[in-house]
Amino acid sequence: TKLGLDCCKFAGKWAIARGLIDPMVLVWRDPYDSQRSALRRVAGAGGLVPLWSAGMTHVGAPPIVAPEPGAIGVIRRATACGMDEAAGIWTGQRWVTLGLRGLDFGPAEPLAMWRV
């Protein structure tokens, strides 16, 4: 599996580092065991935005309309899994998320964002 490339776990660890509970743990109470099962869950929920919105509501992270340094967002970008959505962190200049070669930094369209 490629769970090491899991953008949700990447952003969830950032939330933990900022003093919150991992928002995705609250949404996905039982862990997934493969990339395929994770993608099925995301597709079944209608994408990453509804999942992250629910999780961030549970942890009390407010939605924002303009990016702020350290914010978590669901962004539109090309992905290896073909979903073209990823969870990322705004650095103040660009989004960082996980890619096939490790951390990817670059511009992206934010679909939803939260202050953490």
C-alpha positions in Angstrom: 0.0 0.0 0.0 1.0 3.6 -0.3 -0.5 4.8 3.0 2.8 6.6 3.6 1.6 9.0 0.9 -1.6 9.7 2.7 -2.3 13.4 2.5 -5.0 13.2 5.2 -2.6 11.6 7.7 0.0 14.3 6.8 -2.4 17.1 7.5 -3.8 15.3 10.5 -0.3 15.2 12.1 -0.1 19.0 11.6 -3.4 19.4 13.4 -2.0 17.3 16.3 1.2 19.4 16.3 -1.0 22.5 16.7 -2.7 21.1 19.7 -5.8 19.5 18.2 -7.1 16.0 17.8 -6.5 14.5 14.4 -9.8 15.6 12.6 -9.8 12.5 10.4 -9.7 10.1 13.3 -13.0 11.5 14.4 -14.5 11.0 10.9 -13.0 7.6 10.2 -13.4 5.8 13.5 -12.0 2.5 12.1 -8.6 2.7 10.2 -8.4 1.8 6.6 -5.9 -0.8 5.5 -5.2 0.0 1.9 -5.2 2.9 -0.5 -8.2 1.3 -2.3 -10.3 1.3 0.9 -9.3 4.9 1.7 -10.3 6.0 -1.8 -13.6 4.2 -1.5 -14.4 6.0 1.7 -13.4 9.4 0.2 -15.6 8.8 -2.9 -18.5 7.5 -0.7 -18.3 10.8 1.3 -18.4 12.9 -1.9 -14.7 13.9 -1.7 -12.3 15.3 0.8 -14.1 18.6 1.5 -17.1 16.9 3.3 -14.8 14.7 5.3 -12.5 17.4 6.4 -15.4 19.8 7.1 -17.0 17.2 9.4 -13.6 16.5 11.1 -12.7 20.2 11.5 -16.1 21.0 13.0 -15.6 18.2 15.6 -12.2 19.7 16.7 -13.4 23.3 16.7 -11.2 24.5 13.8 -13.1 27.4 12.1 -13.4 27.6 8.4 -11.6 30.6 6.7 -12.0 32.2 3.3 -8.4 33.5 2.8 -5.3 31.3 3.4 -3.4 32.0 6.6 0.0 30.5 7.4 -0.5 27.1 9.1 -4.0 26.6 7.8 -5.1 23.2 6.7 -7.0 23.1 3.4 -8.4 20.7 0.8 -6.8 21.8 -2.5 -7.3 21.0 -6.1 -4.1 19.5 -7.6 -3.1 16.5 -9.7 -2.7 13.4 -7.6 -1.3 9.9 -8.2 -4.6 8.4 -7.0 -6.6 10.4 -9.7 -8.8 12.2 -7.2 -7.2 15.6 -7.9 -7.9 16.7 -4.4 -5.4 16.7 -1.5 -5.2 17.9 2.1 -2.4 20.4 2.5 -0.9 23.1 4.7 -0.6 26.7 3.7 3.0 27.9 4.3 2.2 31.6 3.8 3.5 31.4 0.2 2.4 28.0 -1.2 0.6 24.8 -0.3 2.6 21.8 0.9 1.2 18.3 0.7 2.5 14.8 0.1 3.5 13.6 -3.4 5.2 10.6 -4.9 8.6 12.2 -4.3 7.9 13.4 -0.8 6.7 16.9 0.1 5.3 18.9 -2.8 5.2 22.7 -2.6 3.3 24.8 -5.0 0.3 26.9 -5.9 -3.1 25.3 -5.8 -6.8 26.2 -5.7 -8.1 25.9 -2.2 -11.5 24.2 -2.1 -12.0 24.6 1.7 -9.7 25.9 4.5 -9.6 26.0 8.3 -7.6 27.8 10.9 -5.6 25.5 13.2 
